[in-house]
Amino acid sequence: MAGFNRSSDLVLLCTPYGNWIFASGGDANAARNSGVPVQRVKISLFMFTAFSATIFACIQVMDTGSADTIRGLLKELEAIIAVVIGGALLTGGYGSAIGAALGALIFGMVQMGIFYTGVNTDWFQVFLGVMLLVAVLFNNYMRKKAMEAK
């Protein structure tokens, strides 16, 4: 299986469950009519996300020796923007784990670049806003193209 760099891409692209994930994100009604257990897929994805966040939080507490209540403040927005930078559509149904990883890499490089150049770090928030605006515009463009193709 050349071309697969991550097991998550293998799961998403080569298993029925991966097809169910894409179908549930793309069009829940069509997926439901095709026999996909949409609710079960969504609940399992939320549970996996919560489990992953719990493991990450435990590792972080063990590393620092304490918990900080504002450590993850607004990180969900940053995660969404990183995934969208990586090519996932806000409307769902399209994306990959490798794209999300590349989006997070770009996101982190810009954040560190702004810090190390000595520019005021508040400009990173401007970058977040611009990226979100570009993502929304791109998603609208892609949706229009998809509707024209039908």
N, C-alpha and C positions, 0 to 999 in steps of 0.2 A: 504494500500500500504506500507507494511513494507519494510524497506531497503532503502527508499528514504530519505536522510537527507537534501536535498536541492531542492528547486523548479526548479532550472535549470536542474537538473538530471531528474526531472519529465517531463519537457518540452522536453529534448533531447531524452529520452527513451520511452515516452508514447504518443507522438503526431506526426501527419503527418509532421509538420514543423520540428521537431527534426530529423525525418528520412530524410527529404529533406536536412538538414544541413550535416548529415553524408554522404549522397549520393553525394552532391555537392563537398565535400572535397575528397571523395574517388575516383570517376571517373565521371568527369563532362559530358563526352559524353554519358556514359551509363545512367546517371541520366536524361540528356536532352531527350534521346530516350524513357525513361520511363514516360515522362510527367512532370518532375520536372522543375519548372521555375528557372534554375540555376542562371541566371543573377539577377533576383529579390531577390533570397535568399542571394546571396553575397552582393548585394547593401544594403539590409536591415541589414545584420550583420555589415557591415562597418558603417552604420548610427547609429546602436545601440552602437557600440564601441565609435564613436565620441560623442554621447550623454552622455555616461557614463564618458568619459574623461572630457567633459565639466562640468558635475556635480561635479566630483572630483576636478577639478581646481577651481571651484567657492567655494567649501567648504574649500579648502586649502587657498585661498585668504582671505576668511572671518576669518579663524582661525589665520593666521599670520598677516593680515592687509596690506599685500603688495604682489606683484608678483615678482618672481625671474625667469629670463629667462633661467637659466641653471639648475633649480631644477630637471627637468625630463630628463636631458641629458643621453642618452644611456639606458634609462629605458625600451625601447622596446626590446632590446636585452636580458635584464634581464628577462623580461616577457616571451619571447619565451623560454629561457632556463628553467625557472621555470615550464612552461607547459610541456616541453619535459621531465624534471625530473619526472613530475607527470604521465608520461606514454603516452602522445599523440605522434603520429608519425609525423615526419616532412613532410612526403608525403601526409598526410591527411587521413581522413576516419576512424580514431580510436582515442578515447580519451573520457574523462569525466570531468565534472566540479569538482567532488570530487578529482580526480587525480590531476587536476590543482591546487586545493587548497592545497593538500598535498605536491605537488612540491614546491609551494610558501612557505609553512611552512618549509620544509627542507632547501630551499634556504635561507630564513631569519635566520634560526637557525645557519647555517654555517657562514653567514655574521656576526651575533652578536658574535658567538663563536670565530671567528678570531679576532674581535675587543677586546673582553674581556680577551683573553689570552695574549694580549700584543704583538702579532705577528704583523709585519708590514702589514698594511691593503692592500698593493699592492698585497699580496698573494691571496686576494679575486679575483682579476682579473685572476690570474693563475687558480684558482678554476673554474671560468667561462669558460675559454678556455678548460680545461680538461673536464668539463661537456658537452660542445658543441661537442668536439671530440668524447666522449663516445656516445653521442646522435646520431651523424652521423654514427658511426660504427654500433650501434645497429639498426638504421633504415635500413642500407644496409643489415645487417644480416636478419632482418625481411622481407625485400623485396625479398631477395633470397629464403627464406623459403616459402613465399607466391607464388612465381613463380614456385617452385618445386611442390607445391600442385596442381597446375592447370594442 
